[in-house]
Amino acid sequence: LEFDGDDFVAQCYAFLLAGFETSATTLAFALYELSLQPDIQHTLREEITQTLKEHDQQVTYEGI
């Protein structure tokens, strides 16, 4: 199987778009569910604030 320049670019674009779309859909669904559950949203906000305090207000791999 040989890829010329156009086929290679098309495949890269398809992988990028497929990865972006699934991530965007998952994030949108999570945010929608959080908007329906204010108590869970409040708990999440507290957990994020506490984790940031523990890691000097930096988003770290360990914090995530």
C-alpha positions as CSV (number, residue, x, y, z in Angstrom):
1,L,0.0,0.0,0.0
2,E,1.4,3.3,-1.0
3,F,0.4,6.8,0.1
4,D,1.1,9.8,-2.0
5,G,1.0,13.3,-0.5
6,D,-2.7,13.9,-0.8
7,D,-3.7,10.5,0.6
8,F,-1.4,11.0,3.5
9,V,-2.7,14.4,4.3
10,A,-6.3,13.2,4.0
11,Q,-5.6,10.3,6.5
12,C,-4.0,12.6,8.9
13,Y,-6.9,15.0,8.7
14,A,-9.4,12.2,9.3
15,F,-7.5,11.0,12.4
16,L,-7.3,14.5,13.7
17,L,-11.0,15.2,13.1
18,A,-12.1,11.8,14.6
19,G,-10.0,12.4,17.7
20,F,-11.2,15.9,18.1
21,E,-14.9,15.1,17.6
22,T,-15.0,12.3,20.2
23,S,-13.2,14.5,22.8
24,A,-15.4,17.5,22.1
25,T,-18.6,15.4,22.3
26,T,-17.4,13.8,25.6
27,L,-16.6,17.2,27.1
28,A,-19.9,18.7,25.9
29,F,-21.9,15.9,27.4
30,A,-20.0,16.1,30.7
31,L,-20.6,19.9,30.9
32,Y,-24.2,19.4,30.1
33,E,-24.6,16.8,32.8
34,L,-22.8,19.1,35.3
35,S,-25.2,21.9,34.4
36,L,-28.2,19.7,35.3
37,Q,-26.6,18.7,38.7
38,P,-25.7,21.9,40.6
39,D,-24.7,19.9,43.8
40,I,-22.3,17.8,41.8
41,Q,-21.0,20.9,40.1
42,H,-20.3,22.5,43.5
43,T,-18.5,19.4,44.8
44,L,-16.4,19.3,41.6
45,R,-15.5,23.0,42.0
46,E,-14.4,22.4,45.6
47,E,-12.3,19.4,44.6
48,I,-10.6,21.4,41.8
49,T,-9.9,24.3,44.2
50,Q,-8.4,21.9,46.8
51,T,-6.3,20.1,44.3
52,L,-4.9,23.4,42.9
53,K,-4.0,24.5,46.5
54,E,-2.1,21.2,47.0
55,H,-0.1,21.8,43.8
56,D,0.7,25.5,44.2
57,Q,-2.0,26.7,41.8
58,Q,-0.4,24.7,39.0
59,V,-2.2,22.1,36.8
60,T,0.1,19.1,37.1
61,Y,-0.1,15.5,35.9
62,E,-0.4,14.2,39.5
63,G,-3.2,16.7,40.2
64,I,-5.2,15.6,37.2
